[in-house]
Amino acid sequence: LIFTGCKIDAETGDGVTALHVAVIKNYVDIVKILINSGSNVNHKTYDSMTPLHFAASRGFLDLVKILVSNGASLEARDSNERTALYIASGRGHMDLMKYLIDAGANVNSEEIHGYTPLCEAVWQKYAVGVELLLLSGARITHSHRLLHNAIIQRQMEIVKMLTAYGAGINLYNDNGDTPLLLAVRLSQPAIAKILLCKGANANLLNSITGANALHIAVESVDSPEDFEELLKCLIDYKIDLNASALTGDTALNRALLLHKDPAAVLLIRYGADVNACDLHACGLDNLSIASRRRSNSLALMLLKAGHYIVIPDKDTSIPASDYTKCWLYNVCRDPLTLSDLCRIRIRYLGQSTSITLYRFISSLPLPKSLKRYLMMEDEGTEYFDFTA
């Protein structure tokens, strides 16, 4: 047909030529014949797809090499302004991506919405492709929120790469979360650790609610083990244990109000101020909230951690009908033991130092049993399914 003068780039109704079809079918020999016979390697369909776009989308490296060596434009754009590299990045065709980059493809080319090949690789969770693009000079555009996306998709390796190359570590998304707040919200303590190590500010608040990472952890992290791991990490990076959200509650207030009792126990153990409470916002102090539980264990722990008590005067009658009020009355009249008072004082000293409370206690020249006592590990054990 070619020798008899058939038009080599005759189009179908959608602008497809014989070369497009041969590329789509991966007919290497026919592609060579068509090119040698003068077929246009940059011919576009009505969707502006060139043969190179089709070869790149299907991962046909041999055909890509043939097309490029015969003049195919690396920067040809389809109707969505996507280049061959952009398409390959979304398919995870690593060898093909490397070849295009080595051939001079622009790693920062933007499609119609401003997204780049790096965006596609992150969205499609192609960690190796992300690494290749970053090593090849791909820019991280803050408006793309790629770090937030990697956290949502639980892609730890991609998170490491993006933070190493300067992704916005403290950048807010549209929901008011920094990457750290988002990692906490999605209960990902390992990723939260990475972010903190890379410079995430532990004390940044959600820009809408004013909640810090601990407020969000109380709401979102159900596993006591994960909560404790995250709590220790945040404390090491100087989070304010007693910060108030816009609603006026501290993390401990929130844990008590939401009946997240394991979280409340851990917050108390690690030094949250049991007396920090905005009564105008919350209505009740921490002891009053905890005293409404069926078990008095948490309320007693608050007292042993130093919650203030109102000592009834001698003329106050014992409440007859209300069990909670009766219990509080008796507790307030009975002093704490000397060991409890000493523990409160030592913990107060630890909270006044420049190191964290649990590290202060760990550094004391005391037997392990006493250190566990000072950390209140004998209190609140009923709220855990594991040995505290």
VOTI-699545 format. One record per residue (C-alpha): residue in three letters; z, x, y. Coordinates in nm, 2 decimals. Example, Ala and Ser with C-alpha at 12.3 -4.5 7.8 and 13.67 -1.06 7.14 Angstrom:
REM residues 2
REC   r     up   east  north
REC Ala   0.78   1.23  -0.45
REC Ser   0.71   1.37  -0.11
END
This chain:
REM residues 388
REC   r     up   east  north
REC Leu   0.00   0.00   0.00
REC Ile   0.08   0.28   0.24
REC Phe  -0.24   0.46   0.16
REC Thr  -0.44   0.14   0.22
REC Gly  -0.30   0.11   0.57
REC Cys  -0.01  -0.13   0.52
REC Lys   0.21  -0.13   0.83
REC Ile   0.50   0.10   0.72
REC Asp   0.76  -0.07   0.94
REC Ala   0.67  -0.43   0.89
REC Glu   0.97  -0.65   0.95
REC Thr   1.12  -0.95   0.77
REC Gly   1.25  -1.24   0.98
REC Asp   1.57  -1.06   1.06
REC Gly   1.41  -0.73   1.15
REC Val   1.46  -0.55   0.82
REC Thr   1.20  -0.29   0.73
REC Ala   1.11  -0.14   0.39
REC Leu   1.32   0.16   0.48
REC His   1.63  -0.06   0.54
REC Val   1.58  -0.22   0.20
REC Ala   1.53   0.11   0.02
REC Val   1.85   0.24   0.18
REC Ile   2.05  -0.07   0.09
REC Lys   1.93  -0.04  -0.27
REC Asn   2.00   0.34  -0.28
REC Tyr   1.64   0.42  -0.38
REC Val   1.65   0.79  -0.27
REC Asp   1.30   0.87  -0.38
REC Ile   1.15   0.57  -0.21
REC Val   1.34   0.65   0.11
REC Lys   1.19   1.00   0.11
REC Ile   0.84   0.86   0.06
REC Leu   0.88   0.61   0.34
REC Ile   1.02   0.88   0.58
REC Asn   0.74   1.12   0.49
REC Ser   0.49   0.85   0.56
REC Gly   0.62   0.79   0.91
REC Ser   0.88   0.52   0.88
REC Asn   1.11   0.50   1.18
REC Val   1.46   0.62   1.08
REC Asn   1.61   0.46   1.39
REC His   1.45   0.12   1.35
REC Lys   1.70  -0.15   1.42
REC Thr   1.73  -0.50   1.27
REC Tyr   1.80  -0.80   1.49
REC Asp   2.17  -0.71   1.45
REC Ser   2.09  -0.36   1.57
REC Met   2.16  -0.21   1.23
REC Thr   1.98   0.12   1.16
REC Pro   1.92   0.25   0.81
REC Leu   2.21   0.50   0.88
REC His   2.45   0.21   0.94
REC Phe   2.36   0.06   0.60
REC Ala   2.39   0.39   0.42
REC Ala   2.73   0.47   0.59
REC Ser   2.87   0.12   0.51
REC Arg   2.79   0.17   0.14
REC Gly   2.90   0.53   0.11
REC Phe   2.56   0.67   0.02
REC Leu   2.61   1.03   0.12
REC Asp   2.28   1.16  -0.01
REC Leu   2.09   0.90   0.19
REC Val   2.30   0.97   0.50
REC Lys   2.21   1.34   0.47
REC Ile   1.84   1.26   0.43
REC Leu   1.84   1.02   0.73
REC Val   2.03   1.26   0.96
REC Ser   1.81   1.56   0.87
REC Asn   1.51   1.35   0.96
REC Gly   1.64   1.25   1.30
REC Ala   1.86   0.95   1.25
REC Ser   2.08   0.90   1.56
REC Leu   2.45   0.96   1.49
REC Glu   2.54   0.75   1.79
REC Ala   2.31   0.45   1.73
REC Arg   2.51   0.12   1.79
REC Asp   2.49  -0.21   1.61
REC Ser   2.53  -0.54   1.78
REC Asn   2.91  -0.48   1.79
REC Glu   2.86  -0.13   1.94
REC Arg   2.98   0.03   1.61
REC Thr   2.85   0.37   1.51
REC Ala   2.79   0.49   1.15
REC Leu   3.12   0.69   1.17
REC Tyr   3.31   0.38   1.28
REC Ile   3.18   0.18   0.98
REC Ala   3.24   0.46   0.74
REC Ser   3.60   0.50   0.87
REC Gly   3.67   0.13   0.79
REC Arg   3.54   0.18   0.43
REC Gly   3.73   0.50   0.35
REC His   3.42   0.70   0.27
REC Met   3.58   1.04   0.32
REC Asp   3.29   1.28   0.23
REC Leu   3.06   1.08   0.44
REC Met   3.30   1.08   0.73
REC Lys   3.34   1.45   0.71
REC Tyr   2.96   1.51   0.70
REC Leu   2.90   1.29   1.00
REC Ile   3.18   1.46   1.20
REC Asp   3.04   1.80   1.11
REC Ala   2.70   1.68   1.21
REC Gly   2.84   1.60   1.56
REC Ala   2.93   1.24   1.55
REC Asn   3.17   1.13   1.83
REC Val   3.51   1.06   1.68
REC Asn   3.61   0.87   1.99
REC Ser   3.32   0.64   2.02
REC Glu   3.43   0.28   2.11
REC Glu   3.30  -0.04   1.98
REC Ile   3.26  -0.36   2.18
REC His   3.63  -0.42   2.20
REC Gly   3.72  -0.06   2.28
REC Tyr   3.84   0.02   1.93
REC Thr   3.76   0.36   1.77
REC Pro   3.71   0.50   1.42
REC Leu   4.08   0.60   1.42
REC Cys   4.17   0.23   1.47
REC Glu   3.97   0.13   1.17
REC Ala   4.12   0.40   0.95
REC Val   4.47   0.30   1.04
REC Trp   4.41  -0.07   1.00
REC Gln   4.25  -0.02   0.66
REC Lys   4.54   0.22   0.56
REC Tyr   4.32   0.52   0.48
REC Ala   4.57   0.79   0.54
REC Val   4.33   1.07   0.45
REC Gly   4.08   0.93   0.69
REC Val   4.34   0.91   0.96
REC Glu   4.43   1.28   0.91
REC Leu   4.06   1.39   0.92
REC Leu   4.00   1.20   1.24
REC Leu   4.31   1.34   1.41
REC Leu   4.23   1.69   1.30
REC Ser   3.88   1.64   1.44
REC Gly   4.00   1.54   1.79
REC Ala   4.04   1.17   1.77
REC Arg   4.25   1.04   2.06
REC Ile   4.54   0.80   2.02
REC Thr   4.50   0.52   2.27
REC His   4.84   0.36   2.35
REC Ser   4.69   0.02   2.42
REC His   4.58   0.00   2.05
REC Arg   4.94   0.00   1.93
REC Leu   4.84   0.20   1.62
REC Leu   5.19   0.31   1.55
REC His   5.32  -0.04   1.55
REC Asn   5.04  -0.14   1.31
REC Ala   5.12   0.14   1.07
REC Ile   5.48   0.03   1.07
REC Ile   5.39  -0.33   1.00
REC Gln   5.17  -0.21   0.71
REC Arg   5.46   0.02   0.58
REC Gln   5.24   0.32   0.60
REC Met   5.49   0.61   0.62
REC Glu   5.23   0.89   0.59
REC Ile   5.03   0.74   0.87
REC Val   5.34   0.70   1.08
REC Lys   5.42   1.07   1.04
REC Met   5.07   1.16   1.14
REC Leu   5.05   0.94   1.45
REC Thr   5.39   1.06   1.57
REC Ala   5.29   1.42   1.52
REC Tyr   4.98   1.37   1.73
REC Gly   5.16   1.20   2.02
REC Ala   5.15   0.82   1.95
REC Gly   5.36   0.62   2.19
REC Ile   5.70   0.67   2.03
REC Asn   5.88   0.44   2.28
REC Leu   5.59   0.21   2.36
REC Tyr   5.65  -0.16   2.37
REC Asn   5.43  -0.42   2.19
REC Asp   5.37  -0.78   2.31
REC Asn   5.69  -0.90   2.14
REC Gly   5.90  -0.66   2.33
REC Asp   5.96  -0.42   2.04
REC Thr   5.94  -0.04   2.04
REC Pro   5.82   0.12   1.71
REC Leu   6.19   0.18   1.62
REC Leu   6.29  -0.18   1.69
REC Leu   6.00  -0.30   1.48
REC Ala   6.09  -0.07   1.19
REC Val   6.44  -0.20   1.20
REC Arg   6.32  -0.56   1.22
REC Leu   6.11  -0.50   0.91
REC Ser   6.40  -0.33   0.73
REC Gln   6.24   0.01   0.70
REC Pro   6.52   0.26   0.74
REC Ala   6.31   0.56   0.61
REC Ile   6.05   0.50   0.88
REC Ala   6.32   0.44   1.14
REC Lys   6.46   0.79   1.05
REC Ile   6.11   0.94   1.11
REC Leu   6.08   0.78   1.45
REC Leu   6.43   0.89   1.55
REC Cys   6.35   1.25   1.44
REC Lys   6.03   1.24   1.65
REC Gly   6.21   1.14   1.96
REC Ala   6.25   0.76   1.95
REC Asn   6.52   0.64   2.20
REC Ala   6.78   0.47   1.99
REC Asn   6.92   0.28   2.29
REC Leu   6.60   0.11   2.41
REC Leu   6.63  -0.27   2.41
REC Asn   6.39  -0.54   2.32
REC Ser   6.22  -0.61   2.66
REC Ile   6.25  -0.99   2.61
REC Thr   6.59  -1.04   2.44
REC Gly   6.78  -0.73   2.54
REC Ala   6.88  -0.67   2.18
REC Asn   6.91  -0.31   2.06
REC Ala   6.84  -0.18   1.72
REC Leu   7.18  -0.28   1.58
REC His   7.15  -0.64   1.70
REC Ile   6.81  -0.66   1.52
REC Ala   6.94  -0.48   1.21
REC Val   7.22  -0.74   1.18
REC Glu   6.96  -1.02   1.18
REC Ser   6.70  -0.86   0.97
REC Val   6.85  -0.61   0.72
REC Asp   7.00  -0.80   0.42
REC Ser   7.07  -0.50   0.19
REC Pro   7.41  -0.35   0.27
REC Glu   7.29  -0.01   0.14
REC Asp   6.99  -0.02   0.38
REC Phe   7.21  -0.14   0.67
REC Glu   7.46   0.14   0.62
REC Glu   7.18   0.40   0.59
REC Leu   7.03   0.27   0.91
REC Leu   7.36   0.24   1.09
REC Lys   7.46   0.60   1.01
REC Cys   7.12   0.72   1.13
REC Leu   7.14   0.53   1.46
REC Ile   7.49   0.65   1.52
REC Asp   7.38   1.01   1.47
REC Tyr   7.12   0.95   1.75
REC Lys   7.39   0.82   1.98
REC Ile   7.32   0.45   1.98
REC Asp   7.57   0.24   2.18
REC Leu   7.76   0.05   1.91
REC Asn   7.90  -0.19   2.17
REC Ala   7.59  -0.27   2.37
REC Ser   7.55  -0.64   2.47
REC Ala   7.22  -0.83   2.44
REC Leu   7.11  -1.07   2.71
REC Thr   7.30  -1.34   2.52
REC Gly   7.62  -1.14   2.58
REC Asp   7.70  -1.06   2.22
REC Thr   7.75  -0.71   2.07
REC Ala   7.62  -0.63   1.72
REC Leu   7.96  -0.70   1.57
REC Asn   7.97  -1.04   1.75
REC Arg   7.63  -1.12   1.62
REC Ala   7.73  -1.02   1.26
REC Leu   8.03  -1.24   1.27
REC Leu   7.85  -1.54   1.43
REC Leu   7.57  -1.52   1.18
REC His   7.80  -1.48   0.88
REC Lys   7.65  -1.13   0.81
REC Asp   7.99  -1.02   0.68
REC Pro   7.88  -0.70   0.50
REC Ala   7.72  -0.58   0.83
REC Ala   8.04  -0.67   1.02
REC Val   8.25  -0.47   0.77
REC Leu   8.02  -0.17   0.81
REC Leu   8.02  -0.19   1.19
REC Ile   8.40  -0.20   1.19
REC Arg   8.42   0.10   0.95
REC Tyr   8.19   0.31   1.16
REC Gly   8.37   0.25   1.48
REC Ala   8.24  -0.06   1.66
REC Asp   8.49  -0.18   1.92
REC Val   8.65  -0.48   1.76
REC Asn   8.77  -0.60   2.10
REC Ala   8.43  -0.58   2.28
REC Cys   8.34  -0.95   2.34
REC Asp   8.21  -1.14   2.63
REC Leu   8.42  -1.46   2.61
REC His   8.21  -1.63   2.88
REC Ala   7.90  -1.59   2.66
REC Cys   8.04  -1.62   2.31
REC Gly   8.33  -1.86   2.37
REC Leu   8.55  -1.70   2.10
REC Asp   8.67  -1.35   2.04
REC Asn   8.59  -1.17   1.72
REC Leu   8.93  -1.25   1.56
REC Ser   8.89  -1.62   1.63
REC Ile   8.55  -1.62   1.47
REC Ala   8.65  -1.43   1.16
REC Ser   8.96  -1.64   1.12
REC Arg   8.75  -1.95   1.06
REC Arg   8.62  -1.80   0.73
REC Arg   8.76  -1.93   0.40
REC Ser   8.88  -1.58   0.33
REC Asn   9.11  -1.40   0.58
REC Ser   9.00  -1.06   0.46
REC Leu   8.76  -1.00   0.75
REC Ala   9.01  -1.12   1.01
REC Leu   9.28  -0.89   0.86
REC Met   9.04  -0.60   0.88
REC Leu   8.98  -0.66   1.25
REC Leu   9.35  -0.65   1.30
REC Lys   9.39  -0.33   1.11
REC Ala   9.11  -0.18   1.31
REC Gly   9.30  -0.26   1.63
REC His   9.20  -0.61   1.74
REC Tyr   9.45  -0.72   2.01
REC Ile   9.69  -0.99   1.92
REC Val   9.89  -1.23   2.12
REC Ile  10.25  -1.22   2.01
REC Pro  10.40  -1.57   2.00
REC Asp  10.73  -1.61   2.19
REC Lys  11.03  -1.72   2.00
REC Asp  11.00  -2.08   2.13
REC Thr  10.65  -2.12   1.99
REC Ser  10.65  -2.36   1.69
REC Ile  10.47  -2.29   1.37
REC Pro  10.15  -2.48   1.34
REC Ala  10.19  -2.73   1.06
REC Ser   9.85  -2.87   0.99
REC Asp   9.60  -2.60   1.07
REC Tyr   9.58  -2.33   0.80
REC Thr   9.40  -2.08   1.03
REC Lys   9.64  -2.12   1.32
REC Cys   9.93  -2.10   1.08
REC Trp   9.79  -1.78   0.93
REC Leu   9.73  -1.63   1.27
REC Tyr  10.08  -1.72   1.38
REC Asn  10.24  -1.54   1.09
REC Val  10.01  -1.24   1.12
REC Cys  10.08  -1.20   1.49
REC Arg  10.46  -1.22   1.43
REC Asp  10.45  -0.95   1.15
REC Pro  10.38  -0.60   1.28
REC Leu  10.13  -0.37   1.11
REC Thr  10.26  -0.10   0.88
REC Leu  10.31   0.25   1.01
REC Ser  10.01   0.37   0.81
REC Asp   9.79   0.10   0.97
REC Leu   9.91   0.20   1.31
REC Cys   9.85   0.57   1.24
REC Arg   9.50   0.49   1.12
REC Ile   9.42   0.30   1.44
REC Arg   9.54   0.59   1.65
REC Ile   9.34   0.85   1.45
REC Arg   9.03   0.64   1.46
REC Tyr   9.07   0.60   1.83
REC Leu   9.09   0.98   1.87
REC Gly   8.78   1.02   1.66
REC Gln   8.59   0.77   1.88
REC Ser   8.69   0.97   2.19
REC Thr   8.53   1.29   2.06
REC Ser   8.17   1.40   2.12
REC Ile   8.09   1.37   1.75
REC Thr   8.06   1.04   1.55
REC Leu   8.36   0.88   1.40
REC Tyr   8.26   0.93   1.04
REC Arg   8.18   1.29   1.10
REC Phe   8.51   1.34   1.28
REC Ile   8.69   1.19   0.98
REC Ser   8.49   1.39   0.73
REC Ser   8.58   1.71   0.92
REC Leu   8.96   1.65   0.89
REC Pro   9.15   1.88   0.65
REC Leu   9.26   1.58   0.44
REC Pro   9.23   1.46   0.08
REC Lys   8.93   1.24   0.01
REC Ser   9.15   0.94  -0.05
REC Leu   9.30   0.97   0.30
REC Lys   8.95   1.01   0.45
REC Arg   8.84   0.69   0.27
REC Tyr   9.15   0.52   0.40
REC Leu   9.07   0.63   0.76
REC Met   8.71   0.50   0.72
REC Met   8.87   0.17   0.60
REC Glu   8.68   0.18   0.28
REC Asp   8.97   0.00   0.12
REC Glu   8.90  -0.30   0.34
REC Gly   8.62  -0.56   0.30
REC Thr   8.51  -0.45  -0.05
REC Glu   8.48  -0.81  -0.16
REC Tyr   8.16  -0.84   0.06
REC Phe   7.97  -0.59  -0.14
REC Asp   7.80  -0.59  -0.48
REC Phe   7.83  -0.21  -0.50
REC Thr   8.12   0.03  -0.49
REC Ala   8.18   0.11  -0.13
END
